[in-house]
Amino acid sequence: MTWQNVVQALALVLLLVVTVPPLGRYIAAVYGSRDDGTAPGDRVFGPLERSIHRLCRIDDRREQRWNVYAISMLAFSLVSLLGLYALLRLQGSLPFNPTDRDGVGPTGAFNTAVSFVTNTNWQWYSGEVALSHLSQMLGLAVQNFASAGVGFAVIIAIIRGITRTTHRSRTLGNFWVDLVRGTVRILLPLSFLFALVIASQGVVQNLSGHTSATLVDAAAAESVGSATQAIPGGPVASQVAIKQLGTNGGGFYNANSAHPLENPNPITNLLENWAILVIPFALVVAFGILVRDRRQSRLLAAVMALFLVCVTAFSMFAESNGNPELTARGVDQSISTTQSGGNLEGKEVRFGTSACTLWAGSTTGTSNGSVNCMHDSFTPLGGLGPMFQMMLGEVSPGGIGVGLMGLLVNALLAVFIAGLMVGRTPEYLGRKIQAAEMKLLTLYILAMPAALLGFAAASMTLDSAATYQPGPHGLSEVLYNFASAANNNGSAFAYQGTGTQWYTVTQGIAMLIGRFFLIIPALAIAGSLAGRPKVPSTSGTLPTHTPLFGALVTGVVIVVAGLTFFPALALGPILEHLSL
Amino acid sequence: MRVFLRQLTPALVALVVFTVLLGLVYPLATTAVAQVAFGHRADGSTVERDGVVVGSELIGQPFVSPQYLHPRPSAAGAGYDGSASSGSNAGPLNEDFLDAIDERVAAYRDENGLPDGAEVPVDAVTASGSGLDPHISIANARLQAPRVAAARGLPVEDVLAVIEEHTDDRGIAVLGEPGVNVLLVNVALDELSQGG
């Protein structure tokens, strides 16, 4: 690494440190941190929201208990899923289809519909080959917003569960109001501004199909079989903005943010990388404001940042050292003033290994899943980092809403374990944690690993599912891809063909489990805590804002993931590294 | 179940409202502003020569003739296919991939008159993530310069100067990595040859 690479990483940190606190305060204010009942943007967005509520026939003052809240969320997700499925199947006969795409097949459309509704954005297809502009705009872009909006609603409901202490207030808010609010007041204005900034840098934003360019070197036409090159078009900047900000990650084009028209230069790269992380971290700040104890946010943010920094640095060193097999073949991977060096297979010259691994850490620490380089071509250890971070359960800092939700569940587990050690009833933020919550918590913890390991094991035994590369790398691919699906990430070890019936269906199921089998128990925990009286803090209470507790939560996250996944990782990336 | 059915109406209406607002108004408004404010950039930053579009400055293009700078290997379709962006996704120990590296290293040395055993810059023999990488490293460009100059009958210094001129620095001096824009260099070289 060069000093510029270090400054680049620090620039990202600085950008986050400057922008996260104000955005966090804004989010908190949007969700009712002000005592006078007003929220920012009331004058601009208030009328729009009220008319949406009227159209939907929602009484915005009527609050829901956790089960109704969860049912509303499921109803919205189901309708979204069916709508998107229909759109993908029918796109061939619908307008805005300048490149003449046919309808998507049944299992493929199921997979994609689930993928975008669950905020995963797993893509078994190539965007520019399979989808019409209409599907991209009306289908995928809308779900990019909506699935992130659901994430906002879920975490706000959970926070209300933790903070409401009077017996009359066993409700968690109104799902529809929360969904519309986060989407309209946070995601939409941010995305609009961001889309214009990146469009000014060269990200495409038009409604055209391909522009045909005549090749400069006529002799090259023979080797590629065409005298022209297609310059693709499309409403790309608007989609890239929300795919980055909404922790979605589904690229307009197959190559995602490695594509020069999605991510043309190192400046857009830094901004898009920032956009991955800013809302998940800002939500932690908002959490501290809403629970009226900002020390809690500092602790949770520190735990998240610790994982993120360690994993990213680990991958960065592995990738900048390059692939020893190439060195043995006379390839110069050294770092000098005239080349960035390192393992460049699957990476763009303009980014180099540092900007790529910085992104890889960010995209797998959140459940974003967009990529600016191909993770499948990483060195074994370089690829281990992103994979392990997903297996931690996407808590560093995780997807919008669901990331903070995951770390809070781990914090409850940590207070429970600490409670067992000293023989006291565990408490978190003054709420007693009892058997009912612990049962739900166990459900939560088991769902993702069961889906990941179950489907990965089944895939390894089926001959027809053997679309992976030979050797231990094949196991890495299967593990990575199910880790991605079950954690709603969406990045891939993309050599493996996942467009088959087996993978589109099983990955679709894994995504559904990873989304709803986590959100519903978490909402149930919040519902069970809501209205429980606050117990006074005594000298025997375990404070949850100290470094000691931070270490405890970190340990819990590592132990749960480590015990579950270490044997599989040993046979995949670790074995591959040892055979280099 | 009744509760669920009651929530279907708001679900359906909310989806329709979102579809209009976020699926139509938002992308169309963004398109309108972007087209007015920076149409050239928003249309793919195309490069024209004598009124004909010959490429995009952001997208790499295939070159095989000796008088042109050659881009990196590409896994996009048959090579630099703008409608099929892709990386190879080959794992680091994949044997087909390592065999391809051997071939590319030999071909690169051969093309550019390098002795056996000479080290070859990594970007010259590896495919990018998009398959459309517009850049090569400065080291790679400099190694190709003598061949390009010989094929054109130009002094090497002139070719190096064109390369220098179309080298993109790091973003604000610290972001990403510098690279030489292959298409822009080659278009400029053609102009130089014609003019001279």
Interface residues (C-beta under 8 A of the other chain):
Chain A: Q4 V7 Q8 A11 I52 L55 C56 R57 I58 N67 V68 I71 S72 L74 A75 F76 L78 V79 S80 G83 T99 S126 E128 V129 M137 L138 G139 A141 V142 F145 A146 W176 L179 V180 T183 V184 L188 S191 F192 A195 L196 A199 S200 Q201 G202 V203 V204 Q205 N206 L207 S208 H210 T211 S212 A213 T214 L215 V216 D217 A219 A220 S223 V224 G225 S226 Q229 A230 I231 P232 G233 P235 A237 S238 Q239 Y253 N254 A255 A258 H259 P260 L261 P264 N265 P266 I267 N269 L270 G322 N323 E325 L326 R329 G330 V331 D332 Q333 S336 T337 T338 Q339 S340 G341 G342 N343 L344 E345 G346 K347 E348 V349 R350 F351 G352 S354 A355 V371 N372 C373 M374 D376 S377 F378 T379 P380 Q469 P470 G471 H473 S476 E477 F493 A494 Y495 E576 S579 L580
Chain B: V3 F4 Q7 L8 T9 P10 A11 L12 V13 A14 L15 V17 F18 T19 L21 L22 G23 L24 Y26 P27 A29 T30 T31 V33 A34 Q35 A37 F38 R41 A42 D43 G44 S45 T46 V47 R49 V52 V53 V54 G55 S56 L58 I59 G60 Q61 P62 F63 V64 S65 Y68 R72 A76 G77 A78 G79 Y80 D81 G82 S83 A84 S85 S86 G87 S88 N89 A90 G91 P92 L93 N94 E95 F97 L98 I101 D102 V105 G117 A118 E119 V120 P121 V122 D123 V125 T126 A127 S128 G129 S130 G131 L132 D133 P134 H135 I136 S137 I138 A139 N140 R142 D168 R170 G171 I172 A173 V174 L175 G176 E177 G179 L183 N186 V187 D190
